Amino acid sequence: MQFQSFTTKKITPHVGADVNGIDLTQPLSGQQVEDVLQALAQFGVLRFEHQPLDHASLKALGRHFGDLHFHTGVKAMSDHPEITEIYSDENSKHVNGELWHTDLSCDPIPPMGSILKMSICPDTGGDTAFASCYAAYDALSERMKTYLEGLTATHDGHFAFSRFNPDGKFTRASHPVINTHPISRKKAIYVNRSFTSHINDMPYEEGSALLAFLYDHCERAEWSMRFRWEPSVVAFWDNRCVQHLAVWDYFPQLRSGIRVQIAATETIS
């Protein structure tokens, strides 16, 4: 696919692209917004270098694509409630996103996408792994695709966030196991290890075995990539067609960034 306002280069055959020729610190034109959304639906995650966004410009960037989605699981920044700080150092017991997940799939209407700007990176390590849920779906047998169609699963924020806040009240929602992306119209698997508690339409033991297969299948290396961070690199990923994992291989070094999430206008379907 050709884009009028920038160029792209695939990072792997199935997921991810580097984007060149766009300045995210400046207001975007309608054509640029449309191109970014089309590229996001195609590649799942976009990588932009040399984008020195601050808190205000990150929020302004996010609002080009929709309202900002307030995080329902972890505390936001006091001065910027739309922003979640990504931070880990030698005192951290956990890091954001340390298990495979799609952001806030426990919400009734999960955020359609997330934009993260990294400010401080470890000397080595600290990548984010992304996996294409399109490719994972396409690799299923036709019998399995037919079996999964129409099934729904429950996603529970308690699974992901109770270790940070044992007394917290978290969102819980049901979504189709197979979703259709509203832009690409491609199908993708929509369950993940962090949030999905059970499949609603079958006995727990049977559903647990099926989920274990789907988790392992979605996380396979064949359709995943390692996103390499540098200061002022920005990632924009589509929660409707990729899963991701923050690789915590840099302890006790410091890693810090800021993130906004873009609200969706429709439920997962």
C-alpha positions in Angstrom: 0.0 0.0 0.0 1.3 3.5 -0.9 0.8 6.4 1.4 0.7 10.0 0.2 2.3 11.7 3.2 5.1 9.4 4.3 7.1 6.3 3.4 7.1 2.9 5.2 9.5 0.0 5.5 8.4 -3.3 6.9 10.3 -4.5 10.0 9.2 -8.1 9.7 7.0 -9.8 7.1 3.9 -9.9 9.4 4.1 -7.0 11.8 5.6 -3.6 12.2 6.9 -0.8 9.9 9.3 2.1 10.2 7.7 5.4 9.1 9.7 8.2 7.6 8.7 11.7 6.4 6.3 12.8 9.1 6.9 15.1 12.1 4.6 14.1 15.0 5.5 17.1 17.0 3.5 19.3 14.6 -0.3 19.4 13.9 -1.1 16.7 11.3 -3.1 17.2 8.2 -6.2 15.2 7.4 -4.3 13.2 4.8 -1.6 12.4 7.4 -4.1 11.2 9.9 -5.8 9.0 7.3 -2.5 7.6 6.2 -1.4 6.8 9.7 -4.7 5.0 10.4 -4.4 3.0 7.2 -0.8 2.1 7.9 -1.7 1.1 11.5 -4.4 -1.2 10.3 -2.0 -2.8 7.8 1.2 -3.2 9.9 -0.2 -3.3 13.5 2.6 -1.2 15.0 4.4 1.8 13.6 7.9 3.0 14.6 8.8 6.7 14.3 12.3 8.0 15.0 13.4 11.5 16.2 10.1 12.6 17.6 10.9 14.7 20.8 7.3 14.8 22.1 6.6 16.3 25.5 3.5 15.7 27.5 1.4 18.4 25.7 2.5 17.4 22.2 1.9 13.7 23.0 -1.7 14.4 24.1 -2.2 16.7 21.0 -0.9 13.9 18.8 -3.3 11.3 20.3 -6.3 13.6 19.9 -5.8 13.6 16.1 -7.0 10.0 16.2 -9.9 10.3 18.7 -10.6 11.0 22.3 -8.0 9.9 24.8 -8.8 6.8 26.8 -8.3 7.1 30.5 -6.5 4.1 32.0 -8.8 2.0 34.2 -6.1 -0.2 35.8 -3.1 1.8 36.9 -2.7 5.3 38.3 -2.1 8.1 35.7 0.1 11.1 36.2 -1.4 13.6 38.6 -0.6 16.6 36.3 -1.6 14.7 33.1 -4.5 12.3 33.9 -4.6 11.2 30.2 -1.0 10.0 30.4 0.4 6.8 31.9 4.1 6.9 32.9 6.1 3.8 31.9 8.9 3.6 34.5 11.1 0.9 36.0 14.4 1.0 37.9 16.5 -1.0 40.4 13.6 -0.8 43.0 10.9 -2.2 40.6 9.2 -5.5 41.5 7.1 -5.5 38.4 7.1 -3.6 35.0 4.2 -2.4 32.9 3.2 -5.1 30.4 5.4 -8.0 31.6 3.0 -10.6 30.2 1.6 -10.7 26.6 -1.6 -8.6 26.3 -3.7 -6.2 24.4 -4.2 -3.0 26.3 -7.2 -2.9 28.6 -9.1 -5.7 26.9 -11.0 -5.8 30.2 -12.8 -2.5 29.4 -16.2 -2.7 27.7 -14.8 -0.6 24.9 -11.0 -1.1 24.9 -8.7 1.6 23.5 -8.2 1.2 19.8 -4.5 2.1 20.0 -1.7 3.3 22.2 1.1 5.8 21.5 4.3 5.5 23.6 7.3 7.8 23.5 10.4 6.5 25.2 12.6 9.1 27.1 15.2 7.0 28.9 16.4 3.7 27.6 18.8 1.1 29.1 22.1 0.6 27.5 21.0 -2.7 26.1 17.6 -4.5 26.2 14.2 -3.1 27.1 12.6 -4.0 23.7 8.9 -4.5 23.3 7.8 -7.6 21.5 4.8 -7.4 19.3 2.8 -10.2 17.6 0.4 -10.1 14.8 -3.0 -11.5 15.7 -3.9 -11.4 12.0 -1.1 -13.8 11.1 -2.0 -16.0 14.1 -5.6 -16.2 12.9 -4.6 -16.9 9.3 -2.3 -19.8 10.4 -5.2 -21.6 12.1 -6.8 -24.6 10.3 -10.2 -24.0 8.7 -11.8 -26.3 11.2 -10.4 -24.3 14.1 -11.5 -21.0 12.5 -15.0 -22.3 12.2 -15.0 -23.7 15.8 -13.9 -20.3 17.2 -16.4 -18.2 15.3 -19.2 -17.0 17.6 -17.4 -17.8 20.9 -16.9 -15.1 23.4 -14.5 -14.7 26.3 -14.4 -12.8 29.6 -11.5 -10.3 30.2 -10.9 -9.3 33.8 -8.7 -6.4 34.9 -8.2 -8.2 38.3 -5.9 -10.6 36.6 -3.5 -7.9 35.3 -3.7 -5.2 38.0 -4.4 -6.7 41.4 -0.7 -7.2 42.1 -0.3 -3.5 41.9 -3.4 -2.7 43.9 -4.9 -5.7 45.8 -7.9 -3.8 46.9 -8.7 -2.1 43.6 -11.9 -2.3 41.6 -11.2 -3.2 38.0 -13.3 -3.5 34.8 -14.5 -6.7 33.4 -16.0 -7.3 29.9 -16.8 -10.0 27.3 -15.6 -9.8 23.7 -15.6 -12.2 20.7 -12.7 -14.6 20.5 -12.3 -13.7 16.9 -12.7 -10.0 15.9 -12.9 -8.2 12.6 -10.8 -5.1 12.2 -13.0 -2.1 11.3 -10.5 -0.7 8.8 -8.7 -3.6 7.2 -11.7 -6.0 7.6 -9.2 -8.7 8.4 -9.9 -11.2 11.2 -7.7 -11.6 14.3 -7.6 -13.6 17.5 -8.7 -11.5 20.5 -7.7 -13.3 23.7 -4.6 -12.7 25.7 -2.7 -14.1 28.6 -2.9 -11.1 30.9 -6.6 -10.4 30.8 -8.7 -13.3 29.5 -10.1 -15.3 32.3 -12.3 -17.9 30.5 -14.3 -18.7 27.4 -18.0 -18.1 28.2 -19.5 -20.8 25.9 -18.0 -24.0 27.2 -17.0 -25.7 30.5 -14.1 -24.1 32.3 -11.7 -27.0 31.8 -12.4 -27.3 28.1 -12.1 -23.5 27.7 -8.8 -23.3 29.7 -7.2 -25.9 27.4 -8.3 -24.0 24.3 -7.1 -20.7 25.7 -3.7 -22.2 26.6 -3.4 -23.2 22.9 -4.5 -19.8 21.6 -2.0 -17.9 24.0 0.9 -20.0 22.8 -0.2 -19.8 19.2 -0.5 -16.0 19.3 2.9 -15.5 20.9 4.8 -17.6 18.4 8.1 -16.1 17.0 7.0 -16.6 13.4 4.6 -13.7 13.5 6.3 -11.5 16.2 9.0 -8.8 16.2 11.2 -7.0 18.7 10.7 -3.2 18.7 14.0 -1.5 19.4 13.7 1.7 21.6 15.9 4.7 21.5 15.3 8.1 23.2 12.6 10.0 21.2 11.4 6.9 19.4 7.6 6.7 19.3 5.5 3.6 18.9 1.9 3.6 17.8 0.2 0.2 18.0 -3.2 -1.1 17.2 -4.8 -3.1 20.0 -7.3 -4.7 17.7 -4.7 -6.7 15.8 -1.5 -7.0 17.8 -0.5 -8.2 21.3 2.7 -7.0 23.0 5.1 -7.8 25.8 7.6 -5.5 27.6 10.8 -7.5 27.8 12.3 -7.0 31.3 15.9 -8.0 30.5 17.6 -4.8 31.7 17.2 -4.8 35.5 18.5 -2.8 37.4 18.8 -0.2 34.7 16.3 2.7 34.2 13.7 2.7 31.5 11.1 5.5 31.3 8.5 6.9 28.9 5.0 8.4 28.6 2.0 6.9 26.9 -1.5 7.9 25.8 -4.3 5.6 24.6 -6.8 6.4 21.9 -10.5 5.7 22.7 -12.4 3.4 20.3 -15.8 4.5 19.0 -17.2 0.9 18.8 -16.9 -2.3 20.7 -14.8 -5.3 19.6 -16.8 -7.2 17.0 
